[in-house]
């Protein structure tokens, strides 16, 4: 019987190893995979014997990957993504429908409108599994570049971006600097200078890009920062007076009108972002039916306008 490592490093085996990393224990991973713990442990030992390495440190209650295990797990994630992408391409070639279609949505996009689009799409009863993932700043574009999404809403694409990415304008998003009425800056003399703003905490949305520093917008050097995961949390933090910062005008408007937020003029130019939607288009390949449907919706002016009118109940 062959004992070559490739005989054991199957997609199922790699998924099992990733389950151990995700759950933190062999027993929990076995439950997730529908296996008895002894069977899962045996399969892991087979892989370790084939590779002649120890993949998990079993000296504590948690199964912690060794350095060799971490390297294998990193590559396992990439390989499984490649297998999924291959299956997706084969399915699309056979039927014209993607087996899975993933939409990355930036945090400035109106999620309720995205859900309305999902509702309309699923009403077609397509043979496509739909996935929505929420990202922020450069993390939205990164999912498209890495192949983790097929369509991205609310991205800024600089010139010379990846040749397989196509894009169209979504619209402009204007921002306003706002604070709660009980925040010290609410009564400060306008326009607020950078030196004045720098004295107070800023509320910033974390860039969801998995590696690197990512983007920061409207922050000053040396300024205290409260970092939050998405735009709805940023809005709530500013309503509570936990800091100041720029918010999309469309999002801030009802709170400015009710007095729960105060708009302040600032010395720096208020940013206006030109947002786009982008998708992957491999040369020589036709669009899948799911992508075609989404693009047809996004090219409608009323859809574009609605997507740039986020509103969160806070």
ZADO-993725 format. One line per 4 residues: number of its first residue (from 1); for each residue x, y, z of N, C-alpha, C. Coordinates in nm, 3 decimals, decimal comma. Each point is the difference from the previous one (the first is absolute). Example, Ala and Ser with C-alpha at 12.3 -4.5 7.8 and 13.67 -1.06 7.14 Angstrom:
1) 1,319 -0,569 0,780 -0,089 0,119 0,000 0,090 0,120 0,000  -0,035 0,105 -0,072 0,082 0,119 0,006 -0,077 0,109 0,073
//
This chain:
1) 0,084 -0,120 0,000 -0,084 0,120 0,000 0,088 0,125 0,000  -0,033 0,095 -0,085 0,078 0,122 -0,009 -0,019 0,087 0,124  0,108 0,061 0,045 -0,007 0,090 0,115 0,054 0,138 -0,037  -0,009 0,035 -0,129 0,046 0,132 -0,044 -0,087 0,107 0,066
5) 0,060 0,113 0,040 -0,077 0,106 0,065 -0,123 0,043 -0,078  0,010 0,001 -0,135 -0,114 0,047 -0,079 -0,121 -0,093 0,011  0,026 -0,126 0,042 -0,113 -0,092 0,018 -0,084 0,038 0,121  0,060 0,074 0,092 -0,071 0,037 0,124 -0,045 0,146 0,000
9) 0,067 0,085 -0,079 -0,035 0,143 -0,002 -0,112 0,026 -0,100  -0,113 -0,063 0,024 -0,118 0,020 -0,084 -0,075 0,125 0,047  -0,089 0,057 -0,084 -0,080 0,114 0,044 -0,077 -0,028 0,129  -0,051 -0,123 0,014 -0,074 -0,034 0,122 0,091 0,000 0,121
13) 0,123 -0,053 -0,018 0,095 -0,003 0,111 0,043 0,141 0,038  0,022 0,085 -0,100 0,038 0,138 0,028 -0,112 0,074 0,072  -0,123 -0,025 -0,040 -0,115 0,062 0,068 -0,007 -0,046 0,145  0,033 -0,126 0,023 0,000 -0,053 0,136 0,105 0,071 0,086
17) 0,120 0,021 -0,055 0,106 0,070 0,073 -0,041 0,144 0,029  -0,065 0,064 -0,095 -0,047 0,137 0,022 -0,108 0,005 0,107  -0,082 -0,106 0,009 -0,103 -0,007 0,103 0,063 -0,008 0,139  0,112 -0,073 0,010 0,070 -0,010 0,128 0,053 0,138 0,041
21) 0,058 0,071 -0,097 0,051 0,134 0,029 -0,114 0,093 0,043  -0,113 -0,009 -0,071 -0,114 0,088 0,027 -0,062 -0,026 0,136  -0,018 -0,127 0,035 -0,068 -0,034 0,126 0,095 -0,004 0,119  0,129 -0,023 -0,027 0,098 -0,001 0,108 0,020 -0,134 0,069
25) -0,071 -0,103 -0,045 0,018 -0,132 0,063 -0,040 -0,110 -0,097  0,057 -0,117 0,024 -0,033 -0,116 -0,084 -0,145 -0,041 0,022  -0,044 0,003 0,126 -0,135 -0,045 0,032 -0,106 0,089 -0,066  0,021 0,133 0,008 -0,095 0,093 -0,060 -0,003 -0,015 -0,152
29) 0,119 -0,018 -0,059 0,008 -0,018 -0,145 -0,069 -0,129 -0,042  0,014 -0,106 0,083 -0,066 -0,127 -0,031 -0,152 0,016 0,000  -0,052 0,075 0,097 -0,145 0,025 0,005 -0,046 0,076 -0,123  0,078 0,101 -0,039 -0,034 0,081 -0,116 0,000 -0,083 -0,128
33) 0,091 -0,097 -0,008 0,014 -0,081 -0,121 -0,083 -0,127 0,002  -0,068 -0,026 0,113 -0,082 -0,120 0,011 0,083 -0,126 0,015  0,115 0,011 0,067 0,089 -0,113 0,022 0,013 -0,028 0,148  0,039 -0,123 0,034 0,037 -0,028 0,139 0,141 0,052 0,019
37) 0,035 0,051 0,118 0,133 0,059 0,021 0,115 -0,092 -0,037  -0,013 -0,130 0,027 0,109 -0,092 -0,031 0,026 -0,009 -0,150  -0,107 0,007 -0,080 0,017 -0,007 -0,145 0,071 0,124 -0,052  -0,037 0,116 0,053 0,065 0,124 -0,043 0,147 0,000 0,041
41) 0,028 -0,042 0,124 0,139 -0,006 0,048 0,083 -0,093 -0,086  -0,057 -0,112 -0,039 0,071 -0,097 -0,083 0,035 0,061 -0,136  -0,094 0,073 -0,059 0,025 0,061 -0,130 0,108 0,107 0,008  0,002 0,075 0,109 0,104 0,101 0,018 0,137 -0,067 0,012
45) 0,006 -0,109 0,077 0,128 -0,071 0,015 0,047 -0,057 -0,132  -0,092 -0,044 -0,085 0,038 -0,050 -0,132 0,068 0,111 -0,082  -0,059 0,120 0,005 0,058 0,112 -0,073 0,136 0,036 0,056  0,012 0,003 0,133 0,127 0,033 0,063 0,107 -0,103 -0,033
49) -0,039 -0,127 -0,001 0,097 -0,105 -0,034 0,045 0,013 -0,145  -0,094 0,031 -0,089 0,035 0,013 -0,141 0,094 0,117 -0,025  -0,020 0,109 0,077 0,085 0,118 -0,015 0,123 -0,005 0,089  -0,003 -0,091 0,099 0,108 -0,012 0,099 0,018 0,130 0,079
53) -0,111 0,062 0,037 0,002 0,121 0,082 -0,115 -0,007 0,100  0,010 0,081 0,105 -0,109 0,015 0,096 -0,076 0,126 -0,037  -0,130 -0,013 -0,026 -0,081 0,113 -0,045 -0,066 0,076 0,114  -0,033 -0,071 0,109 -0,068 0,064 0,113 0,070 -0,038 0,131
57) 0,017 0,100 0,085 0,055 -0,021 0,133 -0,113 -0,048 0,091  0,014 -0,121 0,052 -0,107 -0,059 0,081 0,031 0,006 0,150  0,099 0,083 0,040 0,041 0,003 0,141 -0,100 0,075 0,088  -0,089 0,080 -0,061 -0,101 0,073 0,078 -0,138 -0,047 -0,042
61) -0,103 0,055 0,063 -0,137 -0,041 -0,031 -0,039 0,043 -0,141  0,060 0,108 -0,048 -0,029 0,047 -0,134 0,100 -0,057 -0,100  -0,048 -0,026 -0,120 0,088 -0,048 -0,106 0,058 0,120 -0,072  0,125 0,032 0,031 0,064 0,117 -0,061 0,091 -0,044 -0,113
65) -0,012 0,062 -0,118 0,086 -0,038 -0,112 0,147 0,030 0,029  0,086 -0,092 -0,039 0,144 0,025 0,006 0,035 0,094 -0,116  0,127 0,040 -0,008 0,041 0,086 -0,111 -0,025 -0,070 -0,134  0,029 -0,130 -0,004 -0,026 -0,077 -0,122 -0,149 -0,007 -0,028
69) -0,079 -0,015 0,106 -0,145 -0,006 -0,015 -0,056 0,131 -0,052  0,053 0,113 0,051 -0,047 0,131 -0,046 0,025 0,018 -0,149  0,117 -0,046 -0,045 0,032 0,013 -0,143 -0,095 -0,084 -0,084  -0,027 -0,123 0,045 -0,091 -0,086 -0,074 -0,140 0,059 -0,002
73) -0,045 0,056 0,112 -0,134 0,057 0,007 -0,015 0,122 -0,090  0,107 0,082 -0,009 -0,004 0,115 -0,090 -0,020 -0,045 -0,144  0,077 -0,101 -0,038 -0,011 -0,050 -0,137 -0,132 -0,074 -0,022  -0,049 -0,066 0,106 -0,126 -0,074 -0,012 -0,114 0,094 -0,036
77) -0,003 0,117 0,062 -0,105 0,097 -0,030 0,004 0,042 -0,146  0,122 0,023 -0,049 0,014 0,041 -0,139 -0,041 -0,111 -0,095  0,042 -0,124 0,030 -0,031 -0,113 -0,087 -0,150 -0,027 -0,007  -0,068 0,012 0,115 -0,145 -0,023 0,001 -0,072 0,108 -0,079
81) 0,049 0,125 0,011 -0,057 0,108 -0,081 0,017 -0,029 -0,149  0,118 -0,055 -0,036 0,025 -0,033 -0,140 -0,093 -0,110 -0,048  -0,023 -0,101 0,085 -0,091 -0,109 -0,036 -0,141 0,053 -0,018  -0,044 0,087 0,092 -0,133 0,059 -0,010 -0,013 0,083 -0,129
85) 0,107 0,075 -0,031 -0,003 0,082 -0,121 -0,008 -0,088 -0,124  0,071 -0,113 0,001 -0,004 -0,092 -0,113 -0,140 -0,057 -0,018  -0,061 -0,043 0,112 -0,136 -0,054 -0,007 -0,097 0,104 -0,052  0,021 0,124 0,042 -0,086 0,109 -0,045 0,011 0,021 -0,150
89) 0,123 -0,003 -0,052 0,021 0,018 -0,143 -0,063 -0,113 -0,080  0,018 -0,124 0,048 -0,057 -0,115 -0,070 -0,152 0,009 -0,004  -0,059 0,037 0,114 -0,146 0,013 0,007 -0,050 0,108 -0,097  0,073 0,111 -0,005 -0,041 0,110 -0,086 0,008 -0,039 -0,148
93) 0,106 -0,073 -0,035 0,015 -0,043 -0,139 -0,114 -0,094 -0,038  -0,040 -0,085 0,092 -0,103 -0,100 -0,031 -0,141 0,059 -0,009  -0,032 0,095 0,086 -0,138 0,050 0,006 -0,014 0,148 -0,027  0,110 0,072 0,005 -0,009 0,145 -0,014 -0,024 0,070 0,133
97) -0,035 -0,079 0,105 -0,020 0,055 0,134 0,121 -0,034 0,086  0,045 0,097 0,081 0,106 -0,027 0,096 -0,053 -0,088 0,113  0,079 -0,095 0,046 -0,045 -0,082 0,112 -0,007 0,082 0,128  0,095 0,095 0,016 0,000 0,092 0,114 0,030 0,139 -0,054
101) -0,072 0,099 0,050 0,026 0,139 -0,041 0,012 0,084 0,127  0,116 0,065 0,015 0,029 0,074 0,123 0,007 0,150 -0,028  -0,074 0,076 0,079 -0,002 0,146 -0,013 0,063 0,060 0,125  0,105 0,079 -0,020 0,064 0,073 0,111 -0,061 0,139 0,007
105) -0,047 0,038 0,117 -0,072 0,126 0,018 0,074 0,088 0,100  0,038 0,120 -0,043 0,068 0,092 0,091 -0,098 0,053 0,104  0,054 0,041 0,113 -0,085 0,041 0,113 -0,075 0,131 -0,025  0,036 0,074 -0,106 -0,074 0,124 -0,030 -0,122 -0,027 -0,087
109) -0,017 -0,123 -0,045 -0,112 -0,034 -0,087 -0,122 -0,036 0,084  -0,118 0,037 -0,046 -0,124 -0,028 0,072 -0,030 -0,150 -0,001  0,010 -0,061 0,116 -0,017 -0,146 0,008 -0,144 -0,041 -0,028  -0,095 0,083 0,035 -0,140 -0,035 -0,025 -0,026 -0,012 -0,150
113) 0,066 0,086 -0,078 -0,018 -0,006 -0,145 0,067 -0,125 -0,056  0,116 -0,035 0,056 0,067 -0,124 -0,041 -0,091 -0,120 0,027  -0,068 0,001 0,114 -0,091 -0,110 0,032 -0,120 -0,004 -0,095  -0,046 0,118 -0,043 -0,108 0,003 -0,098 0,045 -0,061 -0,132
117) 0,124 0,028 -0,040 0,054 -0,060 -0,121 0,014 -0,151 0,015  0,044 -0,044 0,118 0,010 -0,144 0,028 -0,137 -0,066 -0,012  -0,101 0,066 0,054 -0,136 -0,054 -0,004 -0,047 -0,017 -0,144  0,026 0,099 -0,082 -0,041 -0,007 -0,141 0,077 -0,109 -0,075
121) 0,129 -0,011 0,031 0,081 -0,100 -0,067 -0,045 -0,141 0,038  -0,020 -0,024 0,128 -0,039 -0,134 0,046 -0,141 -0,037 -0,044  -0,081 0,101 -0,030 -0,136 -0,027 -0,051 0,004 -0,068 -0,136  0,114 0,009 -0,067 0,017 -0,066 -0,129 0,022 -0,151 0,015
125) 0,022 -0,044 0,125 0,036 -0,140 0,029 0,119 -0,046 -0,082  0,109 0,076 0,004 0,117 -0,036 -0,081 0,074 -0,119 0,063  0,076 -0,076 -0,082 0,081 -0,109 0,055 0,132 0,052 0,057  -0,001 0,122 0,045 0,120 0,068 0,051 -0,017 0,029 0,148
129) 0,099 -0,039 0,078 0,001 0,035 0,142 0,057 0,141 0,014  -0,075 0,085 0,066 0,039 0,140 0,013 0,070 0,023 0,134  0,111 0,072 -0,004 0,073 0,034 0,122 0,021 0,151 0,004  -0,027 0,060 0,115 0,022 0,142 0,022 0,104 0,013 0,110
133) 0,100 0,082 -0,023 0,099 0,026 0,105 0,020 0,151 0,012  0,008 0,047 0,124 0,015 0,143 0,025 0,146 0,032 0,027  0,051 0,101 -0,068 0,139 0,040 0,011 0,008 0,151 0,019  0,123 0,050 0,019 0,018 0,142 0,020 0,126 0,048 -0,071
137) -0,011 0,116 -0,065 0,112 0,066 -0,066 0,070 -0,094 -0,098  0,133 -0,015 0,009 0,072 -0,080 -0,099 -0,029 -0,148 0,012  -0,060 -0,043 0,113 -0,035 -0,141 0,015 -0,105 -0,044 -0,101  -0,086 0,094 -0,043 -0,103 -0,033 -0,099 0,064 -0,036 -0,133
141) 0,094 0,082 -0,044 0,070 -0,028 -0,125 0,089 -0,123 0,012  0,061 -0,021 0,118 0,091 -0,114 0,017 -0,071 -0,133 -0,022  -0,127 -0,010 0,040 -0,072 -0,126 -0,022 -0,017 -0,030 -0,148  -0,015 0,104 -0,079 -0,016 -0,017 -0,145 0,133 -0,040 -0,063
145) 0,107 0,067 0,041 0,132 -0,028 -0,056 0,047 -0,141 0,035  -0,038 -0,049 0,117 0,044 -0,132 0,044 -0,092 -0,112 -0,049  -0,110 0,035 -0,065 -0,093 -0,101 -0,047 -0,100 -0,046 0,103  -0,007 0,068 0,116 -0,094 -0,037 0,105 -0,140 0,056 -0,025
149) -0,009 0,092 -0,094 -0,132 0,051 -0,038 -0,004 0,015 -0,152  -0,121 0,003 -0,053 -0,020 0,014 -0,145 -0,043 0,141 -0,038  -0,056 0,072 0,097 -0,050 0,134 -0,023 0,023 0,080 0,127  0,044 0,125 -0,014 0,026 0,085 0,117 -0,076 0,131 -0,016
153) -0,071 0,039 0,105 -0,080 0,122 0,000 0,062 0,105 0,092  0,026 0,118 -0,056 0,051 0,110 0,082 0,150 0,003 0,011  0,070 -0,023 -0,111 0,145 0,000 0,002 0,055 0,123 -0,070  0,124 0,034 0,036 0,074 0,104 -0,070 0,114 -0,069 -0,073
157) -0,001 0,007 -0,131 0,100 -0,070 -0,081 0,096 0,101 -0,062  0,125 0,002 0,046 0,099 0,089 -0,061 0,034 -0,044 -0,142  0,062 0,089 -0,075 0,037 -0,031 -0,138 0,102 -0,115 -0,001  -0,006 -0,080 -0,106 0,096 -0,108 -0,015 -0,028 -0,121 0,087
161) -0,125 -0,013 0,045 -0,033 -0,113 0,086 -0,004 -0,127 -0,083  -0,009 -0,112 0,066 0,003 -0,134 -0,060 -0,077 -0,005 -0,133  0,065 -0,054 -0,104 -0,058 0,001 -0,134 -0,127 -0,084 -0,011  -0,020 -0,097 0,089 -0,118 -0,084 -0,006 -0,119 0,060 0,075
165) 0,019 0,119 0,054 -0,110 0,065 0,070 -0,064 0,106 -0,090  -0,131 -0,006 -0,009 -0,075 0,102 -0,072 -0,079 0,081 0,100  -0,033 0,123 -0,036 -0,066 0,088 0,098 -0,092 0,098 -0,070  -0,095 0,050 0,077 -0,089 0,106 -0,045 -0,030 0,089 0,119
169) -0,027 0,128 -0,023 -0,028 0,092 0,112 -0,130 -0,035 0,072  0,005 0,011 0,131 -0,120 -0,020 0,081 -0,058 0,134 0,041  0,089 0,096 0,027 -0,046 0,134 0,037 0,095 0,065 0,098  -0,027 0,126 0,030 0,083 0,074 0,094 -0,059 -0,006 0,140
173) 0,091 -0,008 0,097 -0,041 -0,002 0,140 0,067 0,117 0,071  -0,082 0,092 0,048 0,052 0,117 0,071 -0,002 -0,026 0,151  0,097 0,059 0,069 0,014 -0,021 0,144 -0,013 0,132 0,075  -0,042 -0,011 0,124 -0,011 0,115 0,088 0,066 -0,035 0,133
177) 0,071 0,098 0,058 0,060 -0,022 0,132 -0,108 0,025 0,104  -0,024 -0,098 0,087 -0,111 0,012 0,095 0,040 -0,049 0,138  -0,060 0,061 0,101 0,020 -0,039 0,140 -0,135 0,005 0,072  -0,007 -0,063 0,114 -0,120 0,006 0,083 -0,012 0,141 0,059
181) -0,123 0,046 0,031 -0,017 0,136 0,053 0,068 0,023 0,135  0,027 -0,108 0,076 0,068 0,016 0,127 0,151 -0,018 -0,011  0,051 -0,019 -0,122 0,144 -0,014 -0,021 0,063 0,139 0,005  0,124 0,014 0,056 0,063 0,132 0,010 0,012 0,074 -0,133
185) 0,016 -0,072 -0,110 0,015 0,066 -0,130 -0,131 0,057 -0,054  -0,113 -0,039 0,061 -0,130 0,047 -0,050 -0,012 0,151 0,010  0,064 0,061 0,099 -0,010 0,146 0,020 0,131 0,071 -0,034  0,096 -0,072 -0,058 0,129 0,060 -0,033 -0,014 0,093 -0,120
189) 0,087 0,101 -0,006 -0,002 0,098 -0,109 0,034 -0,068 -0,132  -0,078 0,036 -0,103 0,021 -0,057 -0,134 0,079 0,098 -0,087  0,069 -0,051 -0,101 0,018 -0,143 -0,030 0,099 -0,064 0,097  -0,022 -0,128 0,029 0,089 -0,071 0,091 0,133 -0,025 -0,070
193) 0,107 0,042 0,066 0,133 -0,023 -0,056 0,046 -0,141 0,035  0,099 -0,048 -0,072 0,055 -0,134 0,030 0,053 -0,007 0,142  0,061 0,109 0,047 0,058 -0,001 0,135 -0,108 -0,011 0,107  -0,118 0,055 -0,027 -0,111 -0,010 0,096 -0,058 -0,140 -0,005
197) -0,026 -0,051 -0,120 -0,058 -0,134 -0,016 0,092 -0,105 0,062  0,130 0,020 -0,014 0,099 -0,098 0,047 -0,006 -0,020 0,151  -0,053 0,096 0,073 -0,007 -0,010 0,146 -0,107 -0,099 0,047  -0,088 -0,040 -0,091 -0,112 -0,084 0,039 0,001 -0,133 -0,077
201) -0,059 -0,098 0,061 0,000 -0,135 -0,058 -0,078 -0,004 -0,131  0,052 -0,074 -0,096 -0,069 -0,025 -0,126 -0,061 -0,140 0,003  -0,110 -0,016 -0,069 -0,060 -0,132 -0,018 0,027 -0,042 -0,144  0,064 -0,114 -0,017 0,038 -0,046 -0,134 -0,046 -0,143 -0,023
205) -0,035 -0,029 -0,124 -0,037 -0,136 -0,038 0,126 -0,075 -0,040  0,017 -0,120 0,053 0,119 -0,079 -0,028 -0,003 -0,051 -0,144  0,113 0,010 -0,067 0,013 -0,058 -0,133 0,000 -0,151 0,014  -0,083 -0,068 -0,080 -0,013 -0,145 0,013 0,099 -0,077 -0,085
209) 0,096 0,069 -0,063 0,100 -0,071 -0,079 0,079 -0,091 0,094  0,022 -0,129 -0,037 0,059 -0,094 0,094 0,147 0,022 0,030  0,073 0,065 -0,090 0,143 0,021 0,023 0,034 0,146 -0,027  0,104 0,047 0,068 0,047 0,135 -0,023 -0,076 0,101 0,083
213) 0,037 0,126 -0,017 -0,058 0,106 0,082 -0,138 0,041 -0,047  -0,030 -0,022 -0,128 -0,130 0,041 -0,051 -0,010 0,150 -0,013  -0,121 0,049 -0,011 -0,024 0,143 -0,018 -0,052 0,063 0,128  0,034 0,126 0,019 -0,061 0,080 0,107 -0,046 0,131 -0,064
217) -0,117 0,046 0,037 -0,056 0,120 -0,061 -0,037 0,099 0,108  0,049 0,125 -0,016 -0,038 0,108 0,089 0,064 -0,004 0,138  0,109 -0,077 0,017 0,067 -0,007 0,129 0,124 0,088 -0,001  0,031 0,057 0,116 0,116 0,087 0,015 0,107 -0,071 0,082
221) 0,124 0,027 -0,031 0,110 -0,063 0,071 -0,003 0,031 0,149  0,015 -0,103 0,082 0,002 0,017 0,144 -0,137 0,011 0,064  -0,105 -0,009 -0,078 -0,136 0,013 0,053 -0,046 -0,131 0,063  -0,068 0,009 0,114 -0,059 -0,118 0,062 -0,110 -0,052 -0,091
225) -0,008 -0,131 -0,014 -0,095 -0,058 -0,094 -0,077 -0,115 0,065  -0,132 0,001 -0,017 -0,085 -0,113 0,033 -0,031 -0,069 -0,132  0,047 -0,123 -0,016 -0,019 -0,073 -0,125 -0,117 -0,096 0,015  -0,091 0,005 -0,097 -0,121 -0,083 0,004 -0,008 -0,082 -0,129
229) -0,082 -0,106 -0,002 0,002 -0,092 -0,115 -0,078 0,044 -0,123  -0,098 0,090 0,017 -0,082 0,036 -0,116 -0,061 0,138 0,019  -0,066 0,048 -0,105 -0,052 0,136 0,000 -0,116 0,018 0,098  -0,082 -0,102 0,019 -0,111 0,014 0,094 0,051 0,017 0,143
233) 0,109 -0,070 0,035 0,059 0,015 0,133 0,067 0,136 0,014  0,060 0,048 -0,107 0,061 0,134 0,002 -0,106 0,106 0,028  -0,114 -0,013 -0,066 -0,110 0,094 0,022 -0,045 -0,003 0,146  -0,018 -0,119 0,055 -0,045 -0,010 0,139 0,102 0,060 0,096
237) 0,129 -0,025 -0,026 0,105 0,054 0,087 -0,002 0,153 -0,002  -0,021 0,059 -0,117 -0,002 0,146 -0,008 -0,127 0,057 0,062  -0,111 -0,071 -0,010 -0,123 0,045 0,067 0,017 0,001 0,151  0,082 -0,092 0,050 0,025 -0,007 0,145 0,108 0,097 0,047
241) 0,059 0,073 -0,094 0,103 0,097 0,037 0,135 -0,061 0,028  0,023 -0,120 -0,052 0,128 -0,067 0,026 0,112 0,052 -0,089  -0,034 0,085 -0,095 0,101 0,058 -0,088 -0,068 0,070 -0,116  0,082 0,063 -0,083 -0,051 0,068 -0,118 0,051 -0,069 -0,125
245) -0,051 0,043 -0,115 0,048 -0,058 -0,124 -0,094 0,028 -0,115  0,046 -0,039 -0,118 -0,079 0,020 -0,121 -0,100 -0,115 -0,017  -0,121 0,037 -0,037 -0,106 -0,096 -0,028 -0,059 0,033 -0,137  -0,049 -0,099 -0,074 -0,070 0,031 -0,124 -0,118 0,092 0,030
249) -0,015 0,105 -0,081 -0,108 0,096 0,024 -0,137 -0,068 0,000  -0,018 -0,095 -0,091 -0,129 -0,069 -0,008 -0,030 -0,078 0,126  0,105 -0,051 0,066 -0,017 -0,075 0,123 -0,023 0,093 0,119  0,071 0,112 0,002 -0,007 0,092 0,114 -0,124 0,089 -0,003
253) -0,058 0,019 -0,118 -0,106 0,102 -0,017 -0,114 -0,011 0,102  -0,063 -0,116 0,021 -0,113 -0,003 0,095 0,042 0,035 0,143  0,123 -0,029 0,036 0,047 0,028 0,136 0,041 0,146 0,013  0,044 0,061 -0,110 0,027 0,143 0,001 -0,132 0,077 0,010
257) -0,102 -0,047 -0,072 -0,130 0,068 0,002 -0,069 -0,013 0,135  0,021 -0,112 0,070 -0,063 -0,019 0,131 0,082 0,060 0,114  0,122 0,045 -0,030 0,083 0,060 0,104 0,087 -0,099 0,076  -0,003 -0,126 -0,040 0,082 -0,099 0,069 0,146 0,006 -0,044
261) 0,025 0,068 -0,112 0,136 0,027 -0,046 0,009 0,146 -0,041  0,121 0,054 0,009 0,025 0,138 -0,040 0,107 -0,002 -0,109  -0,029 0,062 -0,114 0,098 0,009 -0,109 0,095 0,116 0,030  0,128 -0,022 -0,023 0,101 0,103 0,024 0,082 0,023 -0,127
265) 0,021 0,128 -0,030 0,089 0,034 -0,110 0,144 -0,022 0,045  0,080 -0,053 -0,090 0,139 -0,029 0,034 0,092 0,067 -0,101  0,125 0,021 0,042 0,098 0,065 -0,087 0,036 -0,088 -0,119  0,015 -0,130 0,027 0,034 -0,091 -0,109 -0,120 -0,017 -0,092
269) 0,028 -0,029 -0,125 -0,107 -0,015 -0,098 -0,082 -0,124 0,032  -0,133 0,017 0,006 -0,088 -0,114 0,024 0,010 -0,095 -0,119  0,026 -0,125 0,028 0,026 -0,094 -0,109 -0,128 -0,040 -0,074  0,018 -0,016 -0,130 -0,106 -0,053 -0,086 0,060 -0,120 -0,072
273) -0,055 -0,116 0,020 0,054 -0,121 -0,059 -0,082 -0,043 -0,120  0,069 -0,034 -0,108 -0,065 -0,057 -0,117 0,005 -0,151 0,015  -0,114 -0,059 0,026 -0,006 -0,144 0,023 -0,039 -0,072 -0,129  0,043 -0,124 -0,008 -0,027 -0,080 -0,119 -0,044 -0,140 0,041
277) -0,055 -0,073 -0,093 -0,016 -0,144 0,020 0,090 -0,069 -0,101  0,057 -0,111 0,041 0,100 -0,067 -0,084 -0,024 -0,150 0,002  0,047 -0,066 -0,105 -0,018 -0,144 -0,009 0,116 -0,061 -0,077  0,014 -0,130 0,015 0,107 -0,071 -0,071 -0,049 -0,039 -0,139
281) 0,083 0,023 -0,099 -0,035 -0,036 -0,137 0,124 -0,059 -0,067  0,013 -0,132 0,005 0,113 -0,066 -0,061 -0,010 0,008 -0,151  0,108 0,034 -0,064 0,001 0,018 -0,146 -0,045 -0,128 -0,070  -0,094 0,016 -0,092 -0,045 -0,115 -0,077 -0,114 -0,077 0,063
285) -0,038 0,035 0,123 -0,109 -0,070 0,067 -0,125 0,088 0,002  -0,114 -0,061 -0,021 -0,126 0,073 0,003 -0,047 0,017 0,144  -0,088 0,097 0,021 -0,054 0,024 0,134 -0,096 -0,112 0,037  0,007 -0,044 0,126 -0,098 -0,095 0,049 -0,135 0,069 0,016
289) -0,106 -0,079 0,009 -0,135 0,057 0,010 -0,019 0,083 0,127  0,060 -0,045 0,111 -0,016 0,075 0,126 0,066 0,137 -0,012  0,123 0,003 -0,052 0,069 0,129 -0,016 -0,079 0,091 -0,094  -0,051 -0,055 -0,109 -0,077 0,081 -0,095 -0,122 0,062 0,067
293) -0,068 -0,078 0,084 -0,120 0,052 0,068 0,038 0,116 0,093  0,104 -0,021 0,082 0,041 0,104 0,094 0,045 0,126 -0,073  0,075 -0,016 -0,108 0,046 0,117 -0,075 -0,118 0,076 -0,061  -0,100 -0,072 -0,047 -0,117 0,067 -0,058 -0,072 0,085 0,104
297) -0,003 -0,047 0,125 -0,063 0,077 0,108 0,083 0,122 0,036  0,132 -0,020 0,006 0,089 0,108 0,044 0,013 0,111 -0,102  -0,034 -0,026 -0,122 0,009 0,103 -0,104 -0,123 0,090 -0,001  -0,098 -0,029 0,085 -0,119 0,084 0,010 0,027 0,114 0,098
301) -0,030 0,122 -0,041 0,030 0,117 0,082 -0,068 -0,007 0,137  -0,124 -0,046 0,003 -0,071 -0,004 0,129 0,066 -0,097 0,097  0,058 -0,108 -0,052 0,069 -0,095 0,086 0,128 0,062 0,055  0,075 0,067 -0,086 0,122 0,066 0,043 -0,029 0,101 0,111
305) -0,102 0,082 -0,022 -0,034 0,104 0,098 -0,041 -0,062 0,133  -0,078 -0,106 -0,005 -0,046 -0,065 0,123 0,115 -0,063 0,076  0,096 -0,057 -0,069 0,114 -0,065 0,065 0,087 0,101 0,075  -0,003 0,126 -0,043 0,081 0,102 0,065 -0,081 0,083 0,101
309) -0,112 -0,057 0,045 -0,083 0,066 0,101 -0,012 -0,091 0,123  0,112 -0,027 0,066 -0,008 -0,091 0,116 -0,075 0,063 0,117  -0,070 -0,082 0,073 -0,068 0,046 0,121 0,001 -0,112 0,102  0,043 0,032 0,120 0,004 -0,099 0,108 -0,084 0,052 0,116
313) -0,077 -0,089 0,059 -0,080 0,038 0,116 0,087 -0,006 0,125  0,027 0,116 0,058 0,086 0,008 0,119 -0,076 0,073 0,109
//
